[in-house]
């Protein structure tokens, strides 16, 4: 089975790895990335916008966060974008993902929220990357609450000058600078979780709480979707 490229976070070594550049997939000309979840992409006008900070709120393990994460990796693969997964609590198990989705994945294994945000800050400066996913779902609640809002606004400014897609998974709404926020509101059954990826996505229930409108520059009212 193919394994993701794992990186144990150390500031110097990570900078060297990013500096090498991965030429397999530069950014594309598209300004959205489809997730492959039809009802979700329709609610977002085609998919996730590049150059914005997207927050996925997965409050429970069975709400579908892992399913969405794998769909994002699949979307990046189809668009030939190199993806990086910043694993805030070192909880990702590559054995649970289809081999094709992790063949070109840079997996950054972190031990704290602070390390994860520092890694994201570095990766968002690499023009070779087409997607950065930051998974904070299993991080300690107290550590997430201590994160200063300036850290999030810094990431928003960085991604605004970037050609890729930034997605942060959190256990509760906490990113004040998130331009797209999606709350996974359902609860998948055991049978649904055991199904293939395409079938699992049909059971996802979510609310689009915040959506950037490029032509107006503001956020519309709550959009219900499911």
C-alpha positions as CSV (number, residue, x, y, z in Angstrom):
1,X,0.0,0.0,0.0
2,X,1.3,3.4,-0.9
3,X,2.0,5.6,2.1
4,X,1.8,9.3,2.4
5,X,4.9,11.3,2.7
6,X,5.1,11.9,6.5
7,X,6.9,14.9,8.0
8,X,7.5,15.1,11.8
9,X,7.4,18.8,12.4
10,X,10.7,20.5,13.1
11,X,10.9,24.1,11.9
12,X,14.2,23.8,10.1
13,X,13.6,20.4,8.4
14,X,10.1,21.4,7.3
15,X,11.4,24.6,5.7
16,X,13.9,22.5,3.8
17,X,11.3,20.1,2.5
18,X,9.0,23.0,1.4
19,X,12.0,24.7,-0.2
20,X,12.7,21.6,-2.3
21,X,9.4,22.1,-4.1
22,X,7.2,19.3,-5.4
23,X,6.7,19.8,-9.1
24,X,4.1,17.1,-9.6
25,X,1.1,19.5,-9.3
26,X,1.2,23.2,-9.4
27,X,-1.9,25.3,-9.0
28,X,-4.5,25.1,-11.7
29,X,-6.4,27.9,-13.5
30,X,-9.7,27.0,-11.7
31,X,-10.9,29.3,-9.0
32,X,-13.0,26.5,-7.3
33,X,-12.3,22.9,-6.3
34,X,-15.2,20.5,-6.5
35,X,-15.5,18.1,-3.7
36,X,-17.4,15.5,-5.6
37,X,-20.4,15.8,-3.1
38,X,-23.0,17.1,-5.5
39,X,-25.4,18.7,-3.0
40,X,-22.5,20.3,-1.2
41,X,-20.9,21.7,-4.4
42,X,-24.2,23.2,-5.5
43,X,-24.6,25.0,-2.2
44,X,-21.2,26.5,-2.6
45,X,-21.7,27.5,-6.3
46,X,-19.4,24.8,-7.7
47,X,-17.1,24.0,-4.8
48,X,-14.6,25.5,-2.5
49,X,-13.1,28.8,-3.7
50,X,-9.3,29.2,-4.0
51,X,-7.7,32.0,-2.1
52,X,-10.1,31.8,0.9
53,X,-10.0,30.3,4.3
54,X,-12.6,27.5,4.7
55,X,-13.6,26.0,8.0
56,X,-15.4,22.6,8.4
57,X,-16.9,22.1,11.8
58,X,-17.2,18.4,12.8
59,X,-18.5,18.4,16.3
60,X,-18.7,14.6,16.6
61,X,-16.6,11.7,15.2
62,X,-19.6,10.4,13.2
63,X,-20.6,13.7,11.6
64,X,-18.7,13.0,8.4
65,X,-15.5,15.0,8.8
66,X,-13.2,12.2,7.7
67,X,-15.5,11.5,4.6
68,X,-15.2,15.2,3.6
69,X,-11.5,15.2,4.1
70,X,-11.1,12.1,1.8
71,X,-13.3,13.8,-0.8
72,X,-11.1,16.9,-0.7
73,X,-8.0,14.7,-1.3
74,X,-9.9,13.0,-4.2
75,X,-10.8,16.4,-5.7
76,X,-7.2,17.6,-5.4
77,X,-6.0,14.4,-7.1
78,X,-8.4,14.8,-10.0
79,X,-7.2,18.4,-10.5
80,X,-3.6,17.2,-10.2
81,X,-2.9,19.4,-7.3
82,X,-0.3,18.4,-4.7
83,X,-1.9,18.3,-1.2
84,X,-0.5,18.7,2.3
85,X,-2.3,17.5,5.4
86,X,-1.3,19.2,8.6
87,X,-2.3,16.7,11.3
88,X,-2.7,18.7,14.5
89,X,-3.0,15.7,16.9
90,X,-1.0,13.1,14.9
91,X,-4.3,11.2,14.5
92,X,-4.5,10.5,10.8
93,X,-4.3,6.8,9.8
94,X,-3.1,6.4,6.2
95,X,-4.4,2.8,6.2
96,X,-8.0,4.1,6.3
97,X,-7.5,6.0,3.0
98,X,-7.5,4.6,-0.5
99,X,-3.9,4.3,-1.7
100,X,-4.4,6.5,-4.7
101,X,-5.4,9.5,-2.5
102,X,-2.1,9.5,-0.5
103,X,0.5,8.6,-3.1
104,X,1.4,12.3,-3.4
105,X,0.2,13.6,-0.1
106,X,2.6,15.5,2.2
107,X,1.6,14.5,5.7
108,X,2.8,16.9,8.4
109,X,2.5,15.2,11.8
110,X,2.2,17.7,14.7
111,X,1.8,17.5,18.4
112,X,0.0,20.7,19.2
113,X,-2.2,23.4,17.8
114,X,0.7,25.8,17.8
115,X,2.8,23.5,15.7
116,X,0.0,22.9,13.2
117,X,-0.6,26.6,12.7
118,X,3.1,27.2,12.2
119,X,3.3,24.4,9.7
120,X,0.3,25.9,7.8
121,X,2.0,29.3,7.8
122,X,5.1,27.8,6.1
123,X,3.2,25.6,3.6
124,X,1.0,28.5,2.4
125,X,4.1,30.1,1.0
126,X,4.8,27.2,-1.4
127,X,3.4,27.9,-4.8
128,X,3.7,24.2,-5.8
129,X,1.0,23.2,-3.4
130,X,-2.7,23.3,-4.5
131,X,-4.3,22.4,-1.2
132,X,-3.5,22.6,2.5
133,X,-5.7,20.8,4.9
134,X,-5.3,21.5,8.7
135,X,-7.0,18.9,10.9
136,X,-7.6,20.1,14.4
137,X,-10.5,17.9,15.3
138,X,-8.6,15.8,17.9
139,X,-6.7,18.7,19.5
140,X,-7.3,19.7,23.1
141,X,-10.2,22.1,23.5
142,X,-8.3,24.3,25.9
143,X,-5.5,24.7,23.4
144,X,-7.9,25.7,20.6
145,X,-9.5,28.3,22.8
146,X,-6.2,29.8,23.6
147,X,-5.4,30.4,19.9
148,X,-5.3,34.1,19.3
149,X,-7.5,35.5,16.5
150,X,-4.5,37.2,15.0
151,X,-3.2,33.7,14.1
152,X,-6.3,33.0,12.0
153,X,-6.2,36.4,10.3
154,X,-2.6,35.9,9.4
155,X,-3.5,32.6,7.6
156,X,-6.4,34.4,5.9
157,X,-4.0,37.1,4.6
158,X,-1.5,34.4,3.4
159,X,-4.1,32.3,1.6
160,X,-5.5,35.5,-0.1
161,X,-2.2,35.8,-2.0
162,X,-2.2,32.1,-2.8
163,X,-3.5,30.0,-5.7
164,X,-4.6,27.0,-3.7
165,X,-7.3,25.9,-1.3
166,X,-7.0,26.1,2.5
167,X,-9.4,24.0,4.6
168,X,-9.3,23.8,8.4
169,X,-11.3,21.1,10.3
170,X,-12.3,22.1,13.8
171,X,-14.6,20.6,16.5
172,X,-16.6,23.8,17.0
173,X,-16.8,27.2,15.2
174,X,-13.7,29.1,16.2
175,X,-12.1,30.8,13.2
176,X,-13.2,34.5,13.0
177,X,-11.6,35.0,9.7
178,X,-13.2,32.0,8.0
179,X,-14.8,33.1,4.7
180,X,-16.5,29.8,4.2
181,X,-17.8,27.9,7.2
182,X,-19.6,24.6,6.9
183,X,-21.0,22.7,10.0
184,X,-21.5,19.0,9.6
185,X,-24.8,18.5,11.3
186,X,-25.7,14.9,10.8
187,X,-24.7,11.6,12.4
188,X,-23.7,8.7,10.1
189,X,-24.7,5.2,11.0
190,X,-22.3,2.3,11.3
191,X,-23.7,0.9,8.0
192,X,-23.1,4.2,6.2
193,X,-19.6,4.5,7.5
194,X,-18.8,1.0,6.2
195,X,-20.0,1.9,2.7
196,X,-17.8,3.2,-0.1
197,X,-16.8,6.8,-0.2
198,X,-19.3,7.8,-2.8
199,X,-22.2,6.2,-0.9
200,X,-21.1,7.7,2.4
201,X,-21.2,11.2,1.1
202,X,-24.9,10.8,0.2
203,X,-25.7,10.6,3.9
204,X,-23.9,13.8,4.9
205,X,-26.0,16.6,6.4
206,X,-24.5,20.0,6.7
207,X,-25.3,23.7,7.1
208,X,-23.4,26.4,5.2
209,X,-23.1,29.0,7.9
210,X,-20.9,31.5,6.1
211,X,-20.2,31.9,2.4
212,X,-18.0,34.4,0.7
213,X,-19.8,36.2,-2.2
214,X,-17.0,37.5,-4.5
215,X,-19.2,40.0,-6.3
216,X,-20.6,41.6,-3.1
217,X,-17.8,40.9,-0.6
218,X,-20.1,40.0,2.2
219,X,-21.7,37.0,3.8
220,X,-25.3,35.9,3.0
221,X,-27.8,34.5,5.5
222,X,-27.7,30.9,6.7
223,X,-28.1,28.4,3.8
224,X,-29.6,25.1,4.8
225,X,-28.4,22.1,2.8
226,X,-28.5,18.4,3.3
